[in-house]
């Protein structure tokens, strides 16, 4: 019979403890979503008692992580779980495999492109050169931080291809080359490859917590290129010139006149007015409007979907003769654009 109790579930006849790790604390548990442990019993009452102890233990750990305090191990770990550990100390310890061995296992189990394999090997080789080829569970977060800040952030890009650095220890290279160090994005790329190896080690039980989690650097976005804008004086001269053209009339009232004037009175983007077709000047509820859209006979583009809109034609444009100009353009059936191509 299956028994359903809080934090307890059965696999076959054996009871297991399970507890969801709060999202903000998962970094301390190697990114794991939950804790799952065998209670080594088929008795539901014994399982319930052990689960309560484990639940309280992890709640204290969660509190300690959040508030930066420490808790003695004997207060966190129930006595029933300490006894097997004392016995295990009498036996030879099964040490985790070396980092180089874990890398080899990963590359054998997960085929990927040759370029990715080379990049992953190169990144891990740097860590091994910096701290040595240690059992994978011997690397601490402090060691990885030192490797990032005093190693990667000071090593020149492609230093192994530079003659004067060939054969030299990377620590001595890093000490003298801070000014020409690799870019943060390159550092993050290498940390990403190392992180993949440690994630594999966590997945297969070689260590509990990945020390590389969240070690990547925040990258500043490149400032967007500012477009040159018209000065107030330039705008005034443009408006004055429009006034001169308006007064003179005749042949001066061509597409450049109307494009500039329509931009002035609608606030639309230059390309939105310049790409208008004859059919885009329409009447809605007896009001002449510009239909800013991508539809029609002329190929058009807009900044985004919300740029589609109707803009009433300003009375000043009507008074200046825009609708008459529109009729002239509509008569030219060979060219659907408002301004001649």
Short mmCIF file of the C-alpha atoms (twelve columns), coordinates in Angstrom:
data_MODEL
# 
_entry.id   MODEL 
# 
loop_
_atom_site.group_PDB 
_atom_site.id 
_atom_site.type_symbol 
_atom_site.label_atom_id 
_atom_site.label_alt_id 
_atom_site.label_comp_id 
_atom_site.label_asym_id 
_atom_site.label_seq_id 
_atom_site.Cartn_x 
_atom_site.Cartn_y 
_atom_site.Cartn_z 
_atom_site.pdbx_PDB_model_num 
ATOM 1   C CA . UNK A 1   0.000   0.000  0.000   1 
ATOM 2   C CA . UNK A 2   1.369   3.415  -0.971  1 
ATOM 3   C CA . UNK A 3   1.576   5.933  1.885   1 
ATOM 4   C CA . UNK A 4   1.400   9.677  1.131   1 
ATOM 5   C CA . UNK A 5   2.951   11.894 3.813   1 
ATOM 6   C CA . UNK A 6   4.498   15.358 3.684   1 
ATOM 7   C CA . UNK A 7   8.078   15.260 2.275   1 
ATOM 8   C CA . UNK A 8   7.890   11.460 1.921   1 
ATOM 9   C CA . UNK A 9   7.422   9.255  -1.103  1 
ATOM 10  C CA . UNK A 10  7.964   5.585  -1.859  1 
ATOM 11  C CA . UNK A 11  10.071  3.862  -4.466  1 
ATOM 12  C CA . UNK A 12  9.049   0.257  -4.311  1 
ATOM 13  C CA . UNK A 13  8.760   -0.420 -0.571  1 
ATOM 14  C CA . UNK A 14  11.487  1.992  0.573   1 
ATOM 15  C CA . UNK A 15  10.634  5.481  1.790   1 
ATOM 16  C CA . UNK A 16  12.468  8.563  0.531   1 
ATOM 17  C CA . UNK A 17  12.643  12.118 1.831   1 
ATOM 18  C CA . UNK A 18  12.034  14.937 -0.659  1 
ATOM 19  C CA . UNK A 19  12.108  18.709 -0.092  1 
ATOM 20  C CA . UNK A 20  11.842  21.514 -2.653  1 
ATOM 21  C CA . UNK A 21  14.773  23.970 -2.386  1 
ATOM 22  C CA . UNK A 22  13.683  27.651 -2.424  1 
ATOM 23  C CA . UNK A 23  14.626  29.203 -5.757  1 
ATOM 24  C CA . UNK A 24  16.879  31.863 -4.208  1 
ATOM 25  C CA . UNK A 25  18.955  29.216 -2.383  1 
ATOM 26  C CA . UNK A 26  19.492  26.719 -5.209  1 
ATOM 27  C CA . UNK A 27  22.883  28.218 -5.992  1 
ATOM 28  C CA . UNK A 28  24.111  26.720 -2.673  1 
ATOM 29  C CA . UNK A 29  22.985  23.270 -3.787  1 
ATOM 30  C CA . UNK A 30  24.545  23.200 -7.237  1 
ATOM 31  C CA . UNK A 31  21.403  24.498 -8.914  1 
ATOM 32  C CA . UNK A 32  19.344  21.505 -7.775  1 
ATOM 33  C CA . UNK A 33  15.572  21.996 -7.570  1 
ATOM 34  C CA . UNK A 34  14.999  19.544 -4.715  1 
ATOM 35  C CA . UNK A 35  16.711  17.413 -2.067  1 
ATOM 36  C CA . UNK A 36  16.040  13.677 -2.260  1 
ATOM 37  C CA . UNK A 37  17.437  11.114 0.214   1 
ATOM 38  C CA . UNK A 38  16.692  7.489  0.992   1 
ATOM 39  C CA . UNK A 39  15.337  7.016  4.528   1 
ATOM 40  C CA . UNK A 40  16.480  3.361  4.416   1 
ATOM 41  C CA . UNK A 41  13.285  2.031  5.910   1 
ATOM 42  C CA . UNK A 42  10.016  0.417  4.853   1 
ATOM 43  C CA . UNK A 43  8.257   1.452  8.084   1 
ATOM 44  C CA . UNK A 44  6.045   4.530  7.460   1 
ATOM 45  C CA . UNK A 45  6.223   5.630  11.115  1 
ATOM 46  C CA . UNK A 46  10.022  5.493  11.193  1 
ATOM 47  C CA . UNK A 47  10.119  7.254  7.831   1 
ATOM 48  C CA . UNK A 48  7.868   10.026 9.132   1 
ATOM 49  C CA . UNK A 49  10.079  10.604 12.190  1 
ATOM 50  C CA . UNK A 50  13.259  10.755 10.092  1 
ATOM 51  C CA . UNK A 51  11.613  13.030 7.523   1 
ATOM 52  C CA . UNK A 52  10.620  15.490 10.253  1 
ATOM 53  C CA . UNK A 53  14.222  15.618 11.487  1 
ATOM 54  C CA . UNK A 54  15.564  16.114 7.983   1 
ATOM 55  C CA . UNK A 55  12.973  18.771 7.232   1 
ATOM 56  C CA . UNK A 56  13.975  20.726 10.361  1 
ATOM 57  C CA . UNK A 57  17.655  20.327 9.517   1 
ATOM 58  C CA . UNK A 58  17.275  21.782 6.049   1 
ATOM 59  C CA . UNK A 59  14.992  24.577 7.268   1 
ATOM 60  C CA . UNK A 60  17.813  25.609 9.629   1 
ATOM 61  C CA . UNK A 61  20.276  25.440 6.756   1 
ATOM 62  C CA . UNK A 62  18.015  27.596 4.579   1 
ATOM 63  C CA . UNK A 63  17.786  30.147 7.385   1 
ATOM 64  C CA . UNK A 64  21.574  30.124 7.831   1 
ATOM 65  C CA . UNK A 65  22.194  30.691 4.119   1 
ATOM 66  C CA . UNK A 66  19.754  33.605 4.057   1 
ATOM 67  C CA . UNK A 67  21.133  35.311 7.165   1 
ATOM 68  C CA . UNK A 68  24.824  34.473 6.857   1 
ATOM 69  C CA . UNK A 69  24.959  32.527 10.138  1 
ATOM 70  C CA . UNK A 70  26.547  29.144 10.792  1 
ATOM 71  C CA . UNK A 71  25.067  26.133 12.556  1 
ATOM 72  C CA . UNK A 72  27.106  23.339 14.217  1 
ATOM 73  C CA . UNK A 73  26.797  20.095 12.273  1 
ATOM 74  C CA . UNK A 74  25.460  18.181 15.273  1 
ATOM 75  C CA . UNK A 75  22.525  20.615 15.451  1 
ATOM 76  C CA . UNK A 76  21.738  20.238 11.743  1 
ATOM 77  C CA . UNK A 77  22.208  16.518 11.198  1 
ATOM 78  C CA . UNK A 78  20.003  14.027 13.052  1 
ATOM 79  C CA . UNK A 79  21.918  11.488 15.143  1 
ATOM 80  C CA . UNK A 80  20.652  8.584  13.060  1 
ATOM 81  C CA . UNK A 81  22.371  10.137 10.060  1 
ATOM 82  C CA . UNK A 82  25.628  10.854 11.925  1 
ATOM 83  C CA . UNK A 83  26.202  7.241  12.960  1 
ATOM 84  C CA . UNK A 84  26.656  5.821  9.457   1 
ATOM 85  C CA . UNK A 85  29.122  8.628  8.723   1 
ATOM 86  C CA . UNK A 86  31.272  7.707  11.754  1 
ATOM 87  C CA . UNK A 87  31.399  4.120  10.568  1 
ATOM 88  C CA . UNK A 88  32.270  5.226  7.052   1 
ATOM 89  C CA . UNK A 89  35.300  7.145  8.355   1 
ATOM 90  C CA . UNK A 90  36.970  3.864  9.225   1 
ATOM 91  C CA . UNK A 91  36.899  2.842  5.564   1 
ATOM 92  C CA . UNK A 92  39.204  4.147  2.817   1 
ATOM 93  C CA . UNK A 93  37.714  7.205  1.203   1 
ATOM 94  C CA . UNK A 94  36.590  6.930  -2.415  1 
ATOM 95  C CA . UNK A 95  38.021  10.124 -3.850  1 
ATOM 96  C CA . UNK A 96  36.281  11.928 -6.700  1 
ATOM 97  C CA . UNK A 97  37.941  11.621 -10.122 1 
ATOM 98  C CA . UNK A 98  40.412  14.218 -11.337 1 
ATOM 99  C CA . UNK A 99  39.077  17.187 -13.278 1 
ATOM 100 C CA . UNK A 100 40.826  15.933 -16.419 1 
ATOM 101 C CA . UNK A 101 39.059  12.574 -16.051 1 
ATOM 102 C CA . UNK A 102 35.653  14.241 -15.660 1 
ATOM 103 C CA . UNK A 103 36.342  16.311 -18.769 1 
ATOM 104 C CA . UNK A 104 37.205  13.144 -20.700 1 
ATOM 105 C CA . UNK A 105 33.996  11.456 -19.484 1 
ATOM 106 C CA . UNK A 106 31.915  14.447 -20.547 1 
ATOM 107 C CA . UNK A 107 33.445  14.580 -24.008 1 
ATOM 108 C CA . UNK A 108 32.887  10.846 -24.458 1 
ATOM 109 C CA . UNK A 109 29.259  10.950 -23.298 1 
ATOM 110 C CA . UNK A 110 28.121  14.080 -25.111 1 
ATOM 111 C CA . UNK A 111 29.277  14.417 -28.719 1 
ATOM 112 C CA . UNK A 112 29.684  17.990 -29.940 1 
ATOM 113 C CA . UNK A 113 31.443  19.970 -32.655 1 
ATOM 114 C CA . UNK A 114 35.227  19.802 -32.911 1 
ATOM 115 C CA . UNK A 115 35.468  23.531 -32.265 1 
ATOM 116 C CA . UNK A 116 33.469  23.158 -29.034 1 
ATOM 117 C CA . UNK A 117 35.627  20.235 -27.924 1 
ATOM 118 C CA . UNK A 118 38.809  22.235 -28.524 1 
ATOM 119 C CA . UNK A 119 37.439  25.296 -26.710 1 
ATOM 120 C CA . UNK A 120 36.288  23.196 -23.737 1 
ATOM 121 C CA . UNK A 121 39.631  21.429 -23.468 1 
ATOM 122 C CA . UNK A 122 41.500  24.739 -23.676 1 
ATOM 123 C CA . UNK A 123 39.387  26.345 -20.937 1 
ATOM 124 C CA . UNK A 124 39.768  23.404 -18.538 1 
ATOM 125 C CA . UNK A 125 43.493  23.193 -19.320 1 
ATOM 126 C CA . UNK A 126 43.879  26.787 -18.116 1 
ATOM 127 C CA . UNK A 127 42.194  25.961 -14.813 1 
ATOM 128 C CA . UNK A 128 44.395  22.883 -14.396 1 
ATOM 129 C CA . UNK A 129 47.516  24.936 -15.131 1 
ATOM 130 C CA . UNK A 130 46.420  27.500 -12.555 1 
ATOM 131 C CA . UNK A 131 45.403  25.220 -9.662  1 
ATOM 132 C CA . UNK A 132 46.595  21.771 -10.734 1 
ATOM 133 C CA . UNK A 133 44.691  18.670 -11.837 1 
ATOM 134 C CA . UNK A 134 42.803  17.993 -8.593  1 
ATOM 135 C CA . UNK A 135 39.910  15.695 -7.695  1 
ATOM 136 C CA . UNK A 136 36.893  17.573 -8.991  1 
ATOM 137 C CA . UNK A 137 35.409  18.038 -5.508  1 
ATOM 138 C CA . UNK A 138 38.579  19.782 -4.277  1 
ATOM 139 C CA . UNK A 139 37.956  22.942 -6.285  1 
ATOM 140 C CA . UNK A 140 36.294  25.623 -4.157  1 
ATOM 141 C CA . UNK A 141 34.469  28.781 -5.125  1 
ATOM 142 C CA . UNK A 142 37.341  30.811 -3.688  1 
ATOM 143 C CA . UNK A 143 39.745  28.995 -6.008  1 
ATOM 144 C CA . UNK A 144 37.532  29.644 -9.027  1 
ATOM 145 C CA . UNK A 145 37.180  33.330 -8.134  1 
ATOM 146 C CA . UNK A 146 40.961  33.642 -7.927  1 
ATOM 147 C CA . UNK A 147 41.308  31.882 -11.280 1 
ATOM 148 C CA . UNK A 148 38.830  34.290 -12.848 1 
ATOM 149 C CA . UNK A 149 40.084  37.547 -11.321 1 
ATOM 150 C CA . UNK A 150 43.844  36.947 -11.163 1 
ATOM 151 C CA . UNK A 151 44.084  34.594 -14.116 1 
ATOM 152 C CA . UNK A 152 41.576  34.975 -16.936 1 
ATOM 153 C CA . UNK A 153 41.078  38.713 -16.454 1 
ATOM 154 C CA . UNK A 154 44.831  39.295 -16.761 1 
ATOM 155 C CA . UNK A 155 45.896  36.814 -19.431 1 
ATOM 156 C CA . UNK A 156 46.288  38.163 -22.980 1 
ATOM 157 C CA . UNK A 157 44.010  36.698 -25.656 1 
ATOM 158 C CA . UNK A 158 45.662  33.828 -27.576 1 
ATOM 159 C CA . UNK A 159 48.768  34.183 -25.403 1 
ATOM 160 C CA . UNK A 160 49.807  30.605 -26.225 1 
ATOM 161 C CA . UNK A 161 50.407  31.744 -29.826 1 
ATOM 162 C CA . UNK A 162 52.784  34.545 -28.777 1 
ATOM 163 C CA . UNK A 163 56.435  33.474 -28.876 1 
ATOM 164 C CA . UNK A 164 57.554  35.298 -25.734 1 
ATOM 165 C CA . UNK A 165 54.946  33.448 -23.651 1 
ATOM 166 C CA . UNK A 166 55.542  29.936 -24.982 1 
ATOM 167 C CA . UNK A 167 56.549  27.548 -22.197 1 
ATOM 168 C CA . UNK A 168 56.001  30.050 -19.390 1 
ATOM 169 C CA . UNK A 169 53.679  29.365 -16.424 1 
ATOM 170 C CA . UNK A 170 50.395  31.196 -16.853 1 
ATOM 171 C CA . UNK A 171 50.668  32.737 -13.385 1 
ATOM 172 C CA . UNK A 172 53.819  34.613 -14.372 1 
ATOM 173 C CA . UNK A 173 52.207  35.679 -17.657 1 
ATOM 174 C CA . UNK A 174 49.150  37.012 -15.809 1 
ATOM 175 C CA . UNK A 175 51.305  39.031 -13.406 1 
ATOM 176 C CA . UNK A 176 52.804  41.143 -16.192 1 
ATOM 177 C CA . UNK A 177 50.031  41.359 -18.808 1 
ATOM 178 C CA . UNK A 178 47.012  42.900 -17.090 1 
ATOM 179 C CA . UNK A 179 46.957  45.852 -19.514 1 
ATOM 180 C CA . UNK A 180 46.418  43.599 -22.548 1 
ATOM 181 C CA . UNK A 181 44.039  41.081 -20.967 1 
ATOM 182 C CA . UNK A 182 41.279  39.226 -22.778 1 
ATOM 183 C CA . UNK A 183 37.827  40.804 -22.911 1 
ATOM 184 C CA . UNK A 184 35.114  39.983 -20.320 1 
ATOM 185 C CA . UNK A 185 33.038  38.267 -23.011 1 
ATOM 186 C CA . UNK A 186 35.957  35.906 -23.718 1 
ATOM 187 C CA . UNK A 187 36.359  35.255 -19.987 1 
ATOM 188 C CA . UNK A 188 32.656  34.375 -19.763 1 
ATOM 189 C CA . UNK A 189 33.004  32.045 -22.741 1 
ATOM 190 C CA . UNK A 190 35.781  30.098 -21.007 1 
ATOM 191 C CA . UNK A 191 33.927  30.032 -17.682 1 
ATOM 192 C CA . UNK A 192 30.912  28.671 -19.548 1 
ATOM 193 C CA . UNK A 193 32.913  25.675 -20.777 1 
ATOM 194 C CA . UNK A 194 34.287  25.039 -17.277 1 
ATOM 195 C CA . UNK A 195 30.791  25.376 -15.816 1 
ATOM 196 C CA . UNK A 196 29.559  22.650 -18.179 1 
ATOM 197 C CA . UNK A 197 32.197  20.236 -16.841 1 
ATOM 198 C CA . UNK A 198 31.321  20.940 -13.203 1 
ATOM 199 C CA . UNK A 199 27.604  20.613 -13.951 1 
ATOM 200 C CA . UNK A 200 28.362  17.164 -15.336 1 
ATOM 201 C CA . UNK A 201 30.252  16.337 -12.123 1 
ATOM 202 C CA . UNK A 202 27.273  17.421 -9.994  1 
ATOM 203 C CA . UNK A 203 24.862  15.449 -12.168 1 
ATOM 204 C CA . UNK A 204 26.834  12.238 -11.693 1 
ATOM 205 C CA . UNK A 205 27.452  12.680 -7.968  1 
ATOM 206 C CA . UNK A 206 31.154  13.586 -7.974  1 
ATOM 207 C CA . UNK A 207 30.421  16.740 -5.960  1 
ATOM 208 C CA . UNK A 208 27.382  18.411 -4.402  1 
ATOM 209 C CA . UNK A 209 27.784  22.055 -5.381  1 
ATOM 210 C CA . UNK A 210 29.075  23.570 -8.609  1 
ATOM 211 C CA . UNK A 211 31.633  26.266 -7.617  1 
ATOM 212 C CA . UNK A 212 31.395  27.941 -11.029 1 
ATOM 213 C CA . UNK A 213 27.697  28.883 -10.794 1 
ATOM 214 C CA . UNK A 214 27.111  32.621 -11.382 1 
ATOM 215 C CA . UNK A 215 30.796  33.443 -11.882 1 
ATOM 216 C CA . UNK A 216 30.255  35.082 -15.260 1 
ATOM 217 C CA . UNK A 217 30.884  38.804 -15.520 1 
ATOM 218 C CA . UNK A 218 28.146  41.299 -16.264 1 
ATOM 219 C CA . UNK A 219 28.764  42.859 -19.653 1 
ATOM 220 C CA . UNK A 220 28.110  46.513 -20.367 1 
ATOM 221 C CA . UNK A 221 26.038  46.995 -23.469 1 
ATOM 222 C CA . UNK A 222 27.742  48.976 -26.173 1 
ATOM 223 C CA . UNK A 223 26.277  52.472 -26.280 1 
ATOM 224 C CA . UNK A 224 23.889  52.869 -29.177 1 
ATOM 225 C CA . UNK A 225 25.054  55.174 -31.907 1 
ATOM 226 C CA . UNK A 226 23.388  58.525 -31.499 1 
ATOM 227 C CA . UNK A 227 21.869  59.925 -34.648 1 
ATOM 228 C CA . UNK A 228 22.571  63.488 -35.580 1 
ATOM 229 C CA . UNK A 229 19.480  65.584 -34.984 1 
ATOM 230 C CA . UNK A 230 18.548  68.917 -36.497 1 
ATOM 231 C CA . UNK A 231 19.410  71.983 -34.478 1 
ATOM 232 C CA . UNK A 232 16.742  74.604 -33.781 1 
ATOM 233 C CA . UNK A 233 18.432  76.907 -36.294 1 
ATOM 234 C CA . UNK A 234 18.383  74.224 -39.011 1 
ATOM 235 C CA . UNK A 235 14.714  73.505 -38.380 1 
ATOM 236 C CA . UNK A 236 13.895  77.205 -38.569 1 
ATOM 237 C CA . UNK A 237 15.690  77.551 -41.906 1 
ATOM 238 C CA . UNK A 238 13.835  74.513 -43.232 1 
ATOM 239 C CA . UNK A 239 10.469  75.962 -42.213 1 
ATOM 240 C CA . UNK A 240 11.403  79.329 -43.707 1 
ATOM 241 C CA . UNK A 241 12.306  77.650 -46.991 1 
ATOM 242 C CA . UNK A 242 8.959   75.850 -46.988 1 
ATOM 243 C CA . UNK A 243 7.280   79.240 -46.596 1 
ATOM 244 C CA . UNK A 244 9.192   80.559 -49.622 1 
ATOM 245 C CA . UNK A 245 8.173   77.527 -51.670 1 
ATOM 246 C CA . UNK A 246 4.558   77.892 -50.566 1 
ATOM 247 C CA . UNK A 247 4.496   81.514 -51.677 1 
ATOM 248 C CA . UNK A 248 6.114   80.821 -55.055 1 
ATOM 249 C CA . UNK A 249 3.960   77.783 -55.942 1 
ATOM 250 C CA . UNK A 250 4.354   76.321 -59.445 1 
ATOM 251 C CA . UNK A 251 6.922   73.621 -60.104 1 
ATOM 252 C CA . UNK A 252 8.506   73.968 -56.682 1 
ATOM 253 C CA . UNK A 253 5.625   71.998 -55.165 1 
ATOM 254 C CA . UNK A 254 7.048   68.567 -55.961 1 
ATOM 255 C CA . UNK A 255 7.489   65.502 -53.757 1 
ATOM 256 C CA . UNK A 256 10.306  66.966 -51.638 1 
ATOM 257 C CA . UNK A 257 8.083   69.866 -50.674 1 
ATOM 258 C CA . UNK A 258 5.225   67.595 -49.581 1 
ATOM 259 C CA . UNK A 259 7.375   64.983 -47.824 1 
ATOM 260 C CA . UNK A 260 9.005   67.620 -45.630 1 
ATOM 261 C CA . UNK A 261 5.732   69.444 -45.002 1 
ATOM 262 C CA . UNK A 262 3.835   66.248 -44.120 1 
ATOM 263 C CA . UNK A 263 6.564   65.243 -41.663 1 
ATOM 264 C CA . UNK A 264 6.292   68.668 -40.060 1 
ATOM 265 C CA . UNK A 265 2.507   68.489 -39.608 1 
ATOM 266 C CA . UNK A 266 2.129   64.781 -38.704 1 
ATOM 267 C CA . UNK A 267 5.156   63.957 -36.582 1 
ATOM 268 C CA . UNK A 268 5.546   60.787 -38.640 1 
ATOM 269 C CA . UNK A 269 8.947   59.307 -39.403 1 
ATOM 270 C CA . UNK A 270 10.588  60.363 -42.639 1 
ATOM 271 C CA . UNK A 271 10.446  56.871 -44.158 1 
ATOM 272 C CA . UNK A 272 6.762   56.526 -43.195 1 
ATOM 273 C CA . UNK A 273 5.858   59.575 -45.288 1 
ATOM 274 C CA . UNK A 274 8.333   58.869 -48.083 1 
ATOM 275 C CA . UNK A 275 6.934   55.358 -48.669 1 
ATOM 276 C CA . UNK A 276 3.243   56.375 -48.789 1 
ATOM 277 C CA . UNK A 277 1.281   55.166 -51.791 1 
ATOM 278 C CA . UNK A 278 -1.647  56.995 -53.390 1 
ATOM 279 C CA . UNK A 279 -4.089  54.618 -51.686 1 
ATOM 280 C CA . UNK A 280 -2.627  55.485 -48.260 1 
ATOM 281 C CA . UNK A 281 -4.320  58.884 -48.304 1 
ATOM 282 C CA . UNK A 282 -7.888  57.867 -47.526 1 
ATOM 283 C CA . UNK A 283 -11.095 59.262 -46.013 1 
ATOM 284 C CA . UNK A 284 -12.391 57.935 -42.678 1 
ATOM 285 C CA . UNK A 285 -15.688 59.370 -41.358 1 
ATOM 286 C CA . UNK A 286 -15.377 62.261 -43.828 1 
ATOM 287 C CA . UNK A 287 -11.890 63.106 -42.517 1 
ATOM 288 C CA . UNK A 288 -8.864  62.800 -44.860 1 
ATOM 289 C CA . UNK A 289 -6.225  60.608 -43.194 1 
ATOM 290 C CA . UNK A 290 -2.766  59.194 -43.781 1 
ATOM 291 C CA . UNK A 291 -2.883  55.404 -43.419 1 
ATOM 292 C CA . UNK A 292 0.534   54.373 -42.066 1 
ATOM 293 C CA . UNK A 293 0.685   50.688 -43.006 1 
ATOM 294 C CA . UNK A 294 2.757   48.039 -44.764 1 
ATOM 295 C CA . UNK A 295 -0.098  47.077 -47.072 1 
ATOM 296 C CA . UNK A 296 -0.500  48.276 -50.639 1 
ATOM 297 C CA . UNK A 297 1.179   48.177 -54.018 1 
ATOM 298 C CA . UNK A 298 4.453   49.768 -52.841 1 
ATOM 299 C CA . UNK A 299 6.954   47.798 -50.722 1 
ATOM 300 C CA . UNK A 300 6.978   49.384 -47.260 1 
ATOM 301 C CA . UNK A 301 8.346   48.745 -43.781 1 
ATOM 302 C CA . UNK A 302 7.531   49.992 -40.288 1 
ATOM 303 C CA . UNK A 303 9.499   50.043 -37.060 1 
ATOM 304 C CA . UNK A 304 7.074   47.628 -35.365 1 
ATOM 305 C CA . UNK A 305 3.447   46.464 -35.412 1 
ATOM 306 C CA . UNK A 306 2.314   49.360 -33.210 1 
ATOM 307 C CA . UNK A 307 3.538   51.808 -35.849 1 
ATOM 308 C CA . UNK A 308 0.420   51.061 -37.929 1 
ATOM 309 C CA . UNK A 309 -1.960  53.982 -37.438 1 
ATOM 310 C CA . UNK A 310 -4.239  56.593 -38.995 1 
ATOM 311 C CA . UNK A 311 -3.168  60.256 -38.873 1 
ATOM 312 C CA . UNK A 312 -5.733  62.942 -39.773 1 
ATOM 313 C CA . UNK A 313 -4.514  65.341 -42.458 1 
ATOM 314 C CA . UNK A 314 -3.860  68.751 -40.914 1 
ATOM 315 C CA . UNK A 315 -6.131  71.561 -42.271 1 
ATOM 316 C CA . UNK A 316 -3.002  73.558 -43.183 1 
ATOM 317 C CA . UNK A 317 -1.927  70.767 -45.559 1 
ATOM 318 C CA . UNK A 318 -5.364  70.763 -47.174 1 
ATOM 319 C CA . UNK A 319 -5.220  74.540 -47.544 1 
ATOM 320 C CA . UNK A 320 -1.790  74.314 -49.167 1 
ATOM 321 C CA . UNK A 321 -3.162  71.912 -51.790 1 
ATOM 322 C CA . UNK A 322 -2.177  68.422 -50.607 1 
ATOM 323 C CA . UNK A 323 -5.478  66.914 -51.749 1 
ATOM 324 C CA . UNK A 324 -5.063  68.477 -55.209 1 
ATOM 325 C CA . UNK A 325 -1.547  67.068 -55.395 1 
ATOM 326 C CA . UNK A 326 -2.969  63.704 -54.352 1 
ATOM 327 C CA . UNK A 327 -5.484  63.815 -57.222 1 
ATOM 328 C CA . UNK A 328 -2.663  64.537 -59.675 1 
ATOM 329 C CA . UNK A 329 -0.685  61.580 -58.409 1 
ATOM 330 C CA . UNK A 330 -3.726  59.292 -58.512 1 
ATOM 331 C CA . UNK A 331 -4.178  60.149 -62.198 1 
ATOM 332 C CA . UNK A 332 -0.755  58.626 -62.905 1 
ATOM 333 C CA . UNK A 333 -1.813  54.960 -62.897 1 
ATOM 334 C CA . UNK A 334 1.713   53.837 -63.854 1 
ATOM 335 C CA . UNK A 335 3.133   54.886 -60.457 1 
ATOM 336 C CA . UNK A 336 1.186   54.145 -57.238 1 
ATOM 337 C CA . UNK A 337 3.557   56.117 -54.978 1 
ATOM 338 C CA . UNK A 338 2.542   59.569 -53.773 1 
ATOM 339 C CA . UNK A 339 5.984   60.890 -54.629 1 
ATOM 340 C CA . UNK A 340 7.229   60.019 -58.152 1 
ATOM 341 C CA . UNK A 341 9.813   57.231 -58.256 1 
# 
